[in-house]
Amino acid sequence: MSGTVLLTGGAGFIGSHTYVALLEAGYRVVIVDNFSNAARDVPDRLAQITGTQVVAYDVDVSDAAALEAVFCTHSIDAVIHLAARKSVPQSLASPQGFFNSNIAALLSLLRVMEQHQVKTIVFSSSATVYGAPEALPIPEHAPLGYTNPYGLSKLMGEQFLNQRTRRGQGWATGILRYFNPAGAHPSGLIGEAALSDGGNLMPMVARVAKGQLPGLTVFGSDYGTPDGTGIRDYIHVCDLARGHVLSVGHLLQRGRSHTVNLGKGAGYSVLDLIKTYEQVSGQKIPFRFAPRRAGDVAASFADPSMAQTVLGFRAEHDLLDMCQSSWRWETNSDPCWHPKSADHHRYTAAIPVSQRMDLSH
């Protein structure tokens, strides 16, 4: 493969792993990230993994002028759009903030892309667009809905992109509905280190295993599932990153849009994850049950057959792999970084592009 991919949110959990996978596939990559939920030394870590200098801009996607300068500086062939807020609890507490981050920023990005005749985009969507699923496993043609503002923001993003694609004019869109990313890169240098409480289960379990939290709260013990706890489709983040590479390659080579699930196709309960993490870490993970959380569903797991048919994608790693790589990351690194803690940037374009507008002339 060849070409230059703009990776928004490229310093985040999914973005950093996608960056590595893109480079391994032969792409050039330009990262745009405002580091609101990513450590500022992630580009350094990516350079260590790949052995190459990282091109990363400290830019918010909603800053159209700064984004314009990036497009003027680099010849972009395609965009993978990962920059978004993702916490369901936070979306319930602050819906307006989610629409600003997840919708307004997407529209800003699309306007700049169109100005530069870049019409290939992979969009990070979510299984939350299925709302409360009527049947399992969930196929792409299942009814769409939402149970929280985060899910609504992703559904709106899909609809905007579908409208743009239906207008023709050369647009090609890959919508990836993925389920629950987990795990970490085998190097242990990058992993899930959210700087705000996103509510993801595995990082919370890891914090209990490390003694940073006294115990875990399990929301809901009375679901209609075998052990009463919620069931989710966990997919290894390295598998997920590979799915993005396959998606952008398909768009660039064939120009045909697609909407696919990226998941393992199997569900694991909350207690399954806790038990597996105890096995991997050798630590007891105490927990207590609490009432169900608003916006959650009993079970959600993918029918991944469309992704295999269209992209040749199949998730290779199981829950044990995810827990093992997560524990390696947790024990090799201190994930408790603050976004403003580092005052050095050993990567390209350390100065925010908004202060370098002369580059576009």
C-alpha positions, 0 to 999 in steps of 0.5 A: 500500500502507499499514500498519505493518511490523515489520522485524527485522534491518532495519539489516542488508544485506538488511534495509536495502534492504528498508526502502527498498523498503517505504517506496517502496511506501507502508508505515510501517516499524519496525526492530528490530535488535541491531546485532551484524552491522550498522553503527550509522549505517545508520539515518542512511544510510536517513534520507539515502536516504529523506528521512524519520526512521527508527524503529529500536530497538536490541533483540534479537528474543530479548528478549521483554520489549523486543519486547513494548514495541515492539508496545505502542508501535506498531500492527503489521500484519505482520512481516518477519523477517530477524534471524538468523545466516547464516554457514555456516562459523560454523554448523559451528563453533558450531551451538548459537549458531545454533539460539539465534539462529535458532530461539529468537528466532523462537519468541520473536517468534511468541509476542509476535506472537500476544499482539498478534494480529499473524498475518502474517509473511514469513520469510527462508529460504534455498536451503540448505533444499534440501541437495544438490539432486537436479536443477537448476533447483530448484523449491519441491517439491524434496526438502528437507534440509540440509548444515550447521547453518545450513541446518537452522536455516532448515528448522526455522524453516519447519517451525515456521511451517508448523505454525502456519499449518496450525493456522489461526486467521488466520495467513498466512506468506510463506516466501522461499527466496532464493539468494545476495544481492549488490550494493548500493543505487544510491546507494552509501550502503548495501551489504554491510558484514558485521561478522563473516566471513560467508563471502560471496564478493562482499565478499571479492572486493571486499576483494581488489580494494581491496587490503585482502586479498592474494588470494582463496581459491577452495574447490574446483576439481574440481566437475562444473561447466564451470570446476570451481568452484561455481555459485550463483544470485546475486540483486541485493539490490534485487530481493530487497528488492522480493520481500519487499514483494510477499510482505507485500503479497500476505499482507495483501491476500489472506491466503494463505500461500506458499513461493517461491524468490527467485532469478535462475534462472541460475547463475554460477561463482566464476570468473565472478564474479571475472572480472566484478568485475575488469572492473568494478573495473579491478583484478586479483584474484589467487586460489588454489584450496583443497580443497572446503569442508565443507557446500558443494554443486557448484551451486545455482540457482532455478526462480523461476517460482512467485514470478512466478506467485504474486507477480508477481516477476522478478529484473531485474538481472544479475551485471554490475549486481550487481558495478557496484553493489557496487563503487560501494558499496565505493568510496563507503563504508568498510564496516569499521565496528565495531558499538560504534564510534558513540556517537551515534544520530540516529534514533528510539528511540536508547535500547534499548526494554528501558530504556523499558518505561514506554512500554507503559503 
